[in-house]
Amino acid sequence: MRSTDESPVAAERVMVIAAHPDDAEIQCGGTVARLARAGAKVSYVLCTSGNRGSDDPAVSSQELALVREEEQRAAVRQLGVERVTFLGHDDGDLGFVQPLLRQKITRLLREERPDVVFTHDFLAGLSSYEVCYLHPDHRATGAAAFEASFFCAPGPLFYPEQLAEGLRPRRVAAMYLFMSDRPDSYVDISDSLETKIKAIACHVSQWGDHPDLTGFFTELAERLGRGRGLRFAEAFKVLRP
């Protein structure tokens, strides 16, 4: 898979850790589709079910969570993702459960043993104060995933009860941070952009009223690839242990 930093995104097992349904499709859906097509086993971890992501006061948070979980399952079928785990925390409150979130992610890393993790850039937006970057759930998810991947999952003294159950420490090879304001890797999604947009379109509760979904995400991918020799791209900040 072509990447402008000459570090191909290639792995046998991949875990995508996102705060809400639709976050991953928007930020790395094209890359995920290419990985799955190449034979990687891709799993998703959704920290919330987006149960507060509506302006409609007539819908309950429980009803919305069920809708958004089904939308997420439909989206990953488009991409070729094998497994989705919903952690079930409340939308907007991840910062209050971050220790528990880190413990849960550590367990999943030790169980599924991914080579590569994709998640939110938890340091994005600090200087620009852009609201989407500074979303509390995005930051909490990225921080918990980073700590679990680089410190807890490989460390035998973190959560020893997990090791007592037969789980073994696991160190990932790399983390690809999306929503970063300092990306250093651009992945070619020219042959998977259409699949990415189909996956995003599954999130009808969030994108069903958009006047030009295809045009919007095509222009975004084109802008990321411009000047980098890529027709359409997704951008990441890459961290390696």
Secondary structure, DSSP 4 states (H G I P E B T S, - for coil): --BTTS-----SEEEEEESSTTHHHHHHHHHHHHHHHTT-EEEEEEEE--TT--S-TTS-HHHHHHHHHHHHHHHHHHHT--EEEEEEEPTT-GGGGHHHHHHHHHHHHHHH--SEEEEE-TTTTTTT--TTTT-HHHHHHHHHHHHIIIIITT-TTSSHHHHHTT------SEEEEES-SS--EEEE-TTTHHHHHHHHHT-HHHHTT-TTHHHHHHHHHHHHHTTTT-SSEEEEEEE--
